Amino acid sequence: MDKDPVTIPVVTTVADFSARVARDDPQAARRQGTPIVDAKGAPVK
């Protein structure tokens, strides 16, 4: 398990995140899941 997982802000659009995956961004493309967090870094429910 990753002790410091990469997160994406809740304001990130699906299109923006998909573009990162398509560019093979290692922070986005090599994971099965990426936590989405609010402005304070708390997980979004």
N, C-alpha and C positions, 0 to 999 in steps of 0.2 A: 504494500500500500504506500502511496506517495504521501510523505509527511507534510509537504508544502505544495498541494495541488494548484494547478493553473485554474483560475476562475475567470468568468466573463461577467461584466456588469449587466444588470437587468435591462439597461437602455440599449444594449447591442441588438441590432435587428438580426433576424434569421438570415437575411441576404448578406449582411456583413460577416457573420460567423461562417456561413457557407463559402464565401469568397476566401476566407482564411484557410478553410479546409482544402478548397480547390487549389490554392497556391502551395499546398503541402507545408503550411506553417507548422513547425514542430510543436508549438504550444497548443495547437488545436487539432491537428490531423492524426496524431498518434495515440489517441485516447478513445476508450469506449464511451466515456461520459465526461462532461465538464460542468462543475458546479456553477450555478448562476447566483450571483450575490447582489445585494442592495448597495447603496452608497456607503454604508458603514462596514461592508464586508461580511454581513450576515447572510446565510443562505436564504434564498427566496422560497417560500412554501407554496 
